[in-house]
């Protein structure tokens, strides 16, 4: 099993350690979990899956900040 995994985060290529969860990725990028929404491979990923979902090679992650207002 490779030590690293190449993914795409917000349109940019990134390399993360193999076995990295979505939660781990958010922490490493400094995103506060309470104010973001995560899209994985063009599907919204429920927050309850963030800690158990492991990133795979070539996954595409979009992190969106949730902003209140109108």
C-alpha atoms as one frame of an Amber mdcrd trajectory, in Angstrom:
protein
   0.000   0.000   0.000   1.433   3.422  -0.923   2.380   5.851   1.848   0.705
   8.809   0.136  -2.457   9.543  -1.778  -2.797  12.220  -4.504  -6.131  14.047
  -4.372  -7.614  17.361  -5.513  -8.761  19.942  -2.964 -10.700  22.965  -4.180
  -9.328  22.418  -7.681  -5.671  22.066  -6.651  -3.636  18.888  -6.514  -2.583
  17.806  -3.021  -0.829  14.841  -1.465  -2.014  13.398   1.848  -0.856  10.403
   3.875  -2.584   7.142   2.962  -5.597   6.527   5.192  -6.350  10.214   5.735
  -9.973  10.832   6.665 -11.977  13.825   5.509 -11.890  15.111   9.114  -8.097
  14.784   9.175  -7.892  16.753   5.921 -10.050  19.581   7.289  -7.909  19.835
  10.421  -4.683  19.876   8.398  -6.060  22.670   6.199  -7.283  24.695   9.187
 -10.978  24.590   8.323 -13.306  24.866  11.333 -15.716  21.943  10.936 -18.715
  23.900  12.229 -18.804  26.300   9.293 -17.980  24.153   6.269 -19.730  21.798
   3.905 -17.746  19.059   2.174 -18.369  17.782  -1.326 -16.557  14.566  -2.245
 -16.510  13.608  -5.912 -19.420  15.970  -6.636 -21.640  14.652  -3.831 -22.283
  16.334  -0.494 -20.713  14.209   2.229 -22.756  14.050   5.450 -20.855  15.350
   8.476 -21.316  12.008  10.281 -19.156  10.355   7.589 -16.224  12.775   7.755
 -14.285  10.819  10.398 -14.807   7.402   8.805 -14.478   8.252   5.113 -10.901
   7.654   3.953  -9.632   9.581   0.960  -8.730   7.563  -2.126  -6.331   8.424
  -4.973  -7.769  11.030  -7.359 -10.673  11.936  -5.035 -11.957  15.453  -5.594
 -12.783  17.385  -2.447 -14.472  20.775  -2.388 -14.669  22.582   0.943 -17.297
  25.314   1.075 -17.707  27.830   3.883 -21.269  28.200   5.113 -22.146  31.870
   5.524 -25.351  33.162   7.081 -27.151  36.009   5.425 -29.389  36.749   2.563
